Amino acid sequence: MSLVVSERQMIVASSRDLSPTRLTHLSEQIRRAVLTAAGAQDDQLVHEVVHAAVTAFVEEGEARTAAARVAPLMDRLGRRQARRGSDAAALFESFRAARIATQRGLSAVIGEAITGSVVIRLREELMSYLAFLFSHARAGLELERERIERAELERPRRTTAPPALTSSQRRALARLRDGEQLVVLTAVTEPLPIALCHQPGVAADDERQTALAPAAWCAEQLCEWLDGQAVLGPAVTINDAIAAVALVRRAAGMLADGTIEDPRRLVPFEDLLGAMLLASNPVLNELMIAKHFASWGPMPASRRVALAEFLQLWLERGQPTNQLARELGIPPQTAHSRMKAVRQLLGEALDDPTQRLELMVALRAILPRWRS
């Protein structure tokens, strides 16, 4: 027993001295392996999970303790996968890919920092760690699938699409004085609480999916009522209510199916505008990518990413090339060379405001794919 404790102490002490660069490289290998297994191009939650899992193990050095530390994040991952329609088998394949990537990259990471029997113990502890992580993620997935199934059984069956506003919501709007406003509140998964829907001045639909509430209520007040996640839309007058309800419902739907990620209980609609723009029309994104970047396909991957990242920074910052070079940590002559190459590839599009907007949207959509 004392030998095991000693080895664990050595693992903790040695792992804290591991090169941050090597650990980052291992995290990237694991992330790419998981994304490939899932058939995904990029996933911010996967990036967050991998980084947190590696950091926890390095700092704790013991499987069960480290897994407990990141359990909430694993639960969130499992629940998100359930909302996307994944099952335990698909989740297992992602973890299997992570295990293989960990085994392949471990030797390069530890180098000479850990040797002898401690290496064997470390490998065993890592495999146990991945098993604990999988159990946390699977528990979240199964709980979320059960919740979805219950919600489906309890949800009234509709033969037509729900009306934009119910009669009670229309009456609430009709009572508004000139210039007076209401806010739109839409549930993501769990229905809005009954107590909230019955508050004076609140008008909810029969399924408690969407409610109109007094604009004077602050976000903190609304958040106190919520059991599950919801999207808080903008304050609207009667003329804008139907359009606002449709947009907020769309945002809630994208949060529910995992298209957009946000862990907050009450998510302001305004914070989702950029993500909605990118995710709202994939066909349009692909058309802009094809229009501006089709000729970039044959380029070496590293060259393509370097030029695209430089172009994105140039478009978004509007700074001189020398200043961009400092921000990117590259020599000024390299920055000027990249700018020249970008101009040769894109020509007049760089000087046209509309096409510059297209380039910014297209880069947001394509760069995660190119990086992976």
SVG drawing of the C-alpha trace seen along z (x, -y; Angstrom):
<svg xmlns="http://www.w3.org/2000/svg" viewBox="-57 -56 72 58">
<polyline fill="none" stroke="black" stroke-width="0.4" points="0.0,0.0 2.8,-2.4 4.4,-1.7 1.2,-2.7 1.0,-5.9 4.6,-6.7 4.1,-6.1 1.0,-8.4 3.0,-11.1 5.7,-10.8 3.1,-11.0 1.7,-14.2 5.1,-15.8 6.5,-14.8 3.4,-15.6 3.4,-19.2 6.8,-19.6 5.7,-18.4 6.2,-20.8 3.1,-22.9 3.9,-22.8 3.9,-19.0 0.7,-18.9 -1.0,-21.3 0.2,-19.1 -1.3,-16.0 -4.6,-17.9 -4.7,-18.8 -4.0,-15.1 -6.9,-13.9 -9.2,-16.7 -8.5,-15.9 -9.1,-12.1 -12.4,-12.7 -13.6,-15.1 -12.6,-12.6 -14.4,-9.8 -17.6,-12.0 -17.3,-13.2 -17.1,-16.8 -15.0,-19.7 -14.8,-21.7 -16.5,-21.7 -15.9,-24.3 -17.3,-22.0 -14.9,-19.2 -12.0,-21.6 -13.1,-22.7 -13.6,-19.2 -10.2,-17.9 -8.4,-20.9 -10.1,-20.6 -9.6,-16.8 -5.9,-17.0 -5.4,-19.9 -7.3,-18.1 -5.3,-14.9 -1.9,-16.7 -2.9,-18.7 -4.5,-15.8 -2.5,-12.8 -5.3,-10.4 -8.0,-9.1 -11.1,-9.2 -10.3,-12.7 -9.5,-14.2 -12.7,-12.7 -14.8,-14.1 -13.4,-17.5 -14.5,-17.5 -17.7,-15.5 -20.1,-18.5 -18.4,-19.2 -18.6,-15.5 -22.3,-15.5 -22.8,-18.6 -21.1,-16.8 -23.2,-13.7 -26.4,-15.7 -25.5,-17.7 -24.8,-14.5 -28.2,-13.2 -29.9,-16.3 -28.0,-15.7 -29.4,-12.2 -26.2,-10.3 -26.4,-7.1 -24.0,-5.4 -22.2,-3.5 -21.3,-6.7 -20.1,-8.2 -18.0,-5.1 -16.4,-5.5 -15.3,-9.0 -13.8,-7.9 -12.1,-5.0 -10.5,-7.5 -9.4,-9.6 -7.8,-6.5 -5.9,-5.6 -4.6,-9.1 -3.6,-9.3 -1.7,-6.0 0.1,-7.1 1.1,-10.6 2.0,-9.7 5.6,-8.8 6.3,-12.0 4.7,-14.0 6.5,-12.5 9.9,-12.2 12.4,-11.7 10.2,-13.3 8.7,-9.9 10.5,-6.6 10.5,-3.0 7.5,-1.5 5.9,-4.9 5.3,-4.9 3.4,-1.7 1.3,-3.0 0.7,-6.2 -0.7,-4.3 -3.0,-2.3 -4.2,-5.4 -4.9,-7.2 -6.9,-4.3 -8.9,-4.3 -9.3,-8.0 -10.8,-7.7 -13.2,-5.0 -14.4,-7.3 -14.8,-10.2 -16.8,-8.0 -19.1,-6.9 -19.8,-10.5 -20.6,-11.4 -22.7,-8.3 -24.7,-9.1 -25.4,-12.6 -26.4,-11.2 -28.8,-8.6 -30.4,-11.1 -30.9,-13.6 -32.4,-10.9 -34.8,-9.9 -35.8,-13.6 -36.3,-14.0 -38.5,-10.8 -40.6,-12.0 -41.0,-15.4 -42.1,-13.8 -44.7,-11.7 -46.0,-14.7 -46.1,-17.1 -49.5,-17.5 -49.5,-16.3 -50.0,-19.0 -51.2,-18.5 -50.2,-22.0 -47.5,-24.4 -48.0,-26.4 -49.4,-29.9 -46.9,-32.7 -48.9,-34.2 -51.7,-32.8 -54.9,-34.7 -53.8,-35.6 -50.5,-36.9 -52.3,-39.0 -54.5,-40.4 -51.4,-41.3 -50.0,-43.2 -53.3,-44.9 -53.2,-46.3 -49.9,-48.0 -49.9,-51.8 -48.0,-53.7 -44.2,-53.0 -44.8,-50.4 -42.9,-47.1 -42.7,-43.4 -39.9,-41.0 -40.0,-37.5 -38.9,-34.5 -38.6,-31.1 -37.7,-27.8 -34.9,-25.7 -35.8,-22.2 -37.8,-22.3 -41.1,-24.2 -41.2,-27.6 -42.3,-27.3 -46.0,-27.5 -45.5,-30.0 -43.7,-32.3 -46.4,-31.9 -49.1,-32.9 -47.4,-36.1 -49.4,-39.3 -48.5,-40.8 -47.1,-37.5 -48.8,-35.8 -47.6,-32.3 -48.7,-29.7 -50.4,-26.5 -47.2,-24.5 -45.3,-27.1 -42.7,-27.3 -42.9,-31.1 -44.0,-33.9 -44.3,-37.6 -43.2,-39.4 -43.1,-43.1 -40.0,-44.8 -39.5,-46.4 -38.5,-43.0 -34.7,-42.6 -32.8,-39.5 -31.9,-38.7 -35.6,-38.6 -36.5,-36.3 -33.5,-34.0 -34.7,-33.4 -37.9,-31.8 -36.3,-29.4 -35.8,-25.7 -34.2,-25.1 -32.5,-27.1 -34.3,-29.9 -33.6,-32.6 -34.4,-36.2 -35.4,-38.1 -35.4,-41.9 -38.1,-44.2 -40.7,-44.7 -43.8,-46.7 -46.9,-45.2 -45.6,-45.8 -42.5,-43.7 -43.8,-41.0 -44.5,-38.2 -41.1,-38.6 -39.3,-38.7 -41.0,-35.5 -40.0,-33.7 -36.4,-34.7 -36.2,-33.8 -37.8,-30.4 -35.3,-29.8 -32.4,-30.6 -33.9,-28.3 -34.2,-25.5 -30.5,-25.9 -29.5,-25.7 -31.6,-22.7 -30.1,-20.7 -26.6,-21.7 -26.0,-23.9 -25.2,-26.8 -23.4,-26.3 -24.1,-28.5 -24.1,-27.1 -26.0,-30.0 -29.4,-29.5 -30.8,-32.7 -29.2,-33.5 -29.7,-37.0 -30.8,-36.8 -28.4,-39.5 -25.4,-37.4 -26.4,-34.7 -26.6,-37.0 -23.2,-36.1 -23.6,-32.4 -27.1,-32.5 -25.8,-34.3 -23.2,-31.6 -25.5,-28.7 -28.7,-29.9 -27.9,-29.2 -25.2,-26.6 -25.9,-26.6 -25.3,-30.3 -22.0,-29.9 -20.9,-27.2 -21.7,-29.4 -19.5,-32.2 -16.7,-29.8 -16.8,-28.4 -17.0,-32.0 -13.9,-33.3 -11.8,-30.2 -12.3,-27.5 -8.8,-28.3 -7.3,-27.7 -8.1,-24.0 -4.8,-22.7 -2.7,-24.8 -0.7,-22.9 -2.8,-22.9 -0.4,-24.9 0.0,-27.6 -3.8,-27.8 -4.4,-28.2 -1.6,-30.8 -3.0,-33.0 -6.6,-32.6 -5.7,-33.5 -3.8,-36.6 -6.6,-37.6 -9.2,-37.2 -7.1,-39.4 -6.6,-42.0 -10.3,-42.2 -11.4,-42.3 -8.8,-44.7 -8.1,-47.0 -4.6,-47.5 -1.3,-48.1 0.6,-45.0 3.5,-45.6 1.1,-45.8 -0.6,-42.6 2.8,-40.9 3.5,-41.8 0.1,-40.4 0.7,-37.2 4.3,-36.9 5.8,-36.7 8.5,-38.8 7.2,-42.0 8.5,-40.6 6.4,-37.4 3.3,-39.5 3.9,-41.6 4.5,-38.4 1.2,-37.0 -0.7,-40.2 0.8,-40.2 -0.3,-36.5 -3.8,-37.3 -4.2,-40.2 -3.0,-38.1 -5.7,-35.4 -8.6,-37.7 -7.9,-40.8 -10.6,-43.5 -12.8,-41.6 -10.5,-43.0 -11.6,-46.6 -15.3,-46.0 -17.3,-46.4 -19.9,-43.8 -17.3,-41.2 -15.3,-41.9 -18.3,-41.0 -18.7,-37.8 -15.0,-37.0 -15.4,-37.5 -18.5,-35.2 -16.9,-32.6 -13.7,-32.6 -15.6,-32.1 -17.2,-29.1 -14.2,-27.5 -11.3,-28.2 -12.2,-25.6 -12.4,-23.0 -9.0,-23.9 -7.4,-23.9 -8.6,-20.4"/>
</svg>
